[in-house]
Amino acid sequence: MLERRELRTLIATATEREEAAAAEAEHAHVTAREEIRNRSTDRIQELSRALDDRIMELEAAFEQAHVNYLHATDTKTEAFKALVTENTKAEKRIARRAEAVERAKAALVSLRNKMAGNAREYEEK
């Protein structure tokens, strides 16, 4: 009987050791899994912050480029309007001068005709 008790005690002790080792291994596994999960979560948050920062940088760069484009376009539009206005004024000035040239030509023809008439009249006298 003593041997049986010793064997039972020995079996119980071995079982307890195995259960304790299994519990310790399970605990180590759970702890390692939590550490990995925490590191992964930290890395995800770090990457998310980096991505958000990059998005903000790109948005700021886009906004600045858009403002520059609008400014350049406005400047070019104003310059074009000024050129159109100057062109209209130049067209009117050219038209007035062309009319003046035509009037001068007509006056010249009239004077030449008058001179020719006077010359004939003088010849006749």
C-alpha positions in Angstrom: 0.0 0.0 0.0 2.8 2.3 0.7 4.1 1.9 -2.8 0.7 2.7 -4.1 0.6 5.9 -2.1 4.0 6.8 -3.2 3.1 6.1 -6.8 0.0 8.2 -6.5 1.9 11.0 -4.8 4.6 10.7 -7.5 1.9 10.7 -10.2 0.1 13.7 -8.6 3.4 15.6 -8.3 4.3 14.9 -11.9 0.8 15.9 -13.0 1.0 19.1 -11.0 4.5 19.9 -12.5 3.2 19.2 -16.0 0.1 21.3 -15.4 2.2 24.1 -13.9 4.6 23.9 -16.9 1.7 23.9 -19.3 0.1 26.9 -17.5 3.5 28.7 -17.5 3.9 28.0 -21.2 0.4 29.2 -21.8 1.0 32.3 -19.8 4.3 32.9 -21.7 2.5 32.4 -25.0 -0.3 34.9 -24.0 2.2 37.4 -22.8 4.3 37.1 -26.0 1.1 37.4 -28.1 0.1 40.6 -26.2 3.5 42.1 -26.6 3.4 41.4 -30.3 -0.1 42.8 -30.5 1.0 45.9 -28.6 4.1 46.4 -30.8 1.9 46.0 -33.9 -0.6 48.5 -32.6 2.2 51.0 -31.8 3.7 50.5 -35.3 0.3 50.9 -36.9 -0.3 54.1 -35.0 3.2 55.4 -35.9 2.6 54.7 -39.6 -0.8 56.2 -39.4 0.6 59.4 -37.9 3.4 59.5 -40.5 0.8 59.0 -43.3 -1.4 61.8 -41.8 1.6 64.1 -41.7 2.5 63.3 -45.3 -1.1 63.9 -46.4 -1.1 67.3 -44.7 2.2 68.2 -46.4 0.8 67.2 -49.8 -2.4 69.1 -49.2 -0.4 72.2 -48.2 1.8 71.8 -51.3 -1.3 71.4 -53.5 -3.0 74.5 -52.0 0.1 76.6 -52.5 0.4 75.4 -56.1 -3.2 76.1 -56.7 -2.9 79.6 -55.2 0.2 80.2 -57.4 -1.7 79.0 -60.5 -4.6 81.3 -59.7 -2.3 84.2 -59.2 -0.4 83.5 -62.4 -3.7 83.1 -64.3 -5.1 86.3 -62.9 -1.9 88.2 -63.8 -2.0 86.8 -67.3 -5.7 87.6 -67.7 -5.2 91.2 -66.6 -2.2 91.5 -69.0 -4.3 90.1 -71.8 -7.1 92.5 -71.1 -4.6 95.4 -71.1 -3.3 94.2 -74.5 -6.8 94.0 -75.9 -7.5 97.5 -74.7 -4.3 98.8 -76.2 -5.0 97.0 -79.4 -8.5 98.6 -79.7 -7.0 102.0 -79.1 -4.3 101.4 -81.7 -6.9 100.2 -84.2 -8.9 103.4 -83.7 -5.7 105.5 -84.0 -4.7 103.7 -87.2 -8.2 104.2 -88.6 -8.2 107.9 -87.8 -4.7 108.3 -89.4 -5.8 106.3 -92.5 -8.9 108.7 -92.9 -6.5 111.7 -92.5 -4.3 110.3 -95.2 -7.3 109.7 -97.5 -8.4 113.3 -96.9 -4.9 114.6 -97.6 -4.8 112.6 -100.8 -8.2 114.0 -101.8 -7.0 117.5 -101.0 -3.9 116.9 -103.0 -5.9 115.7 -106.0 -8.1 118.7 -105.6 -5.1 121.1 -105.5 -3.5 119.5 -108.5 -6.7 119.8 -110.4 -7.0 123.4 -109.3 -3.4 124.0 -110.3 -3.9 122.4 -113.7 -7.1 124.5 -114.2 -5.1 127.7 -113.2 -2.3 126.7 -115.5 -4.7 126.3 -118.4 -6.4 129.5 -117.6 -3.0 131.3 -117.4 -2.0 129.7 -120.7 -5.2 131.0 -122.3 -4.6 134.5 -121.2 
